[in-house]
């Protein structure tokens, strides 16, 4: 009979990129952390572009360790980048589920 020792699936970490601020506040509170940290985390991710919890230095070490254990921040992979004459940049991105999307950034 096969051993069931290591057959339990590893826990899936929730994707912060899929959460809005209220969902993140609720998730933090469920983990025993104050909701106000959600705004700090949002600032790190969306204003500073930081997705590594260890670099979020205004959060306690304990909170950073808990975030790393419970969450992840998915970001798309840039497959192609094309610059047009008018300064518009076209990107082909691949998402975590391997779907691809095209987006454009237009300079003002």
C-alpha positions in Angstrom: 0.0 0.0 0.0 1.5 3.4 -1.0 2.4 5.8 1.8 0.3 8.9 2.2 3.1 10.8 4.0 3.7 13.6 1.5 0.5 13.4 -0.6 -1.2 16.5 0.9 -1.4 19.3 -1.6 0.6 22.4 -0.7 -1.6 25.4 0.3 -2.3 27.8 -2.5 -1.2 31.4 -1.7 -3.8 34.0 -2.5 -2.9 36.5 -5.3 -2.9 40.1 -4.0 -3.1 41.3 -7.6 -6.6 39.9 -7.7 -7.7 41.7 -4.5 -9.2 45.1 -4.1 -8.3 47.2 -1.0 -11.3 46.0 1.0 -10.6 42.3 0.2 -7.0 42.8 1.3 -8.0 44.6 4.5 -10.3 41.6 5.3 -7.6 39.1 4.5 -5.1 40.9 6.8 -7.7 41.0 9.6 -8.4 37.3 9.2 -4.7 36.7 9.7 -4.7 38.8 12.9 -3.1 41.9 11.4 -4.5 45.5 11.4 -6.4 46.5 8.3 -4.4 49.8 7.9 -1.5 47.7 6.6 -3.4 47.1 3.4 -2.9 50.8 2.3 0.9 50.4 3.0 1.0 47.2 0.9 -1.0 48.8 -1.9 1.4 51.7 -1.9 4.4 49.4 -2.2 2.8 47.4 -5.1 1.0 50.1 -7.1 3.0 53.3 -6.4 6.5 51.8 -6.0 6.2 48.7 -8.2 7.5 46.4 -5.4 6.1 42.9 -5.3 8.7 41.3 -3.0 7.4 41.4 0.6 10.9 41.5 2.1 11.5 44.9 0.4 8.4 46.4 2.1 10.6 47.7 4.9 7.9 49.8 6.7 6.1 46.5 7.6 7.3 44.4 10.5 9.4 41.3 9.8 6.6 39.2 11.3 4.0 40.7 8.9 6.4 40.3 5.9 7.0 36.7 6.8 3.2 36.1 7.1 2.5 37.8 3.8 5.1 35.7 2.0 3.6 32.5 3.5 -0.1 33.4 2.7 0.1 35.6 -0.4 1.8 36.2 -3.8 1.6 39.0 -6.3 1.3 37.8 -9.9 2.6 40.0 -12.7 2.4 39.4 -16.4 5.5 38.5 -18.4 6.4 40.9 -21.3 6.7 38.7 -24.4 7.0 41.4 -26.9 7.5 45.2 -26.9 7.1 47.3 -30.0 7.8 51.0 -30.3 6.0 53.0 -33.0 7.1 56.2 -34.6 4.6 58.3 -32.6 5.9 57.0 -29.3 3.2 54.5 -28.7 4.5 51.3 -27.1 2.6 48.0 -27.8 3.1 45.1 -25.4 2.2 41.5 -25.7 1.9 40.1 -22.1 1.4 36.6 -20.9 -0.6 36.1 -17.7 -0.1 33.5 -15.1 -2.7 31.2 -16.6 -0.8 31.5 -20.0 -3.5 33.6 -21.6 -2.0 36.5 -23.6 -3.2 40.1 -23.9 -2.1 43.0 -25.9 -2.0 46.5 -24.5 -0.7 49.9 -25.6 0.9 52.8 -23.8 0.6 56.1 -25.5 2.9 59.0 -24.5 1.3 62.4 -24.1 
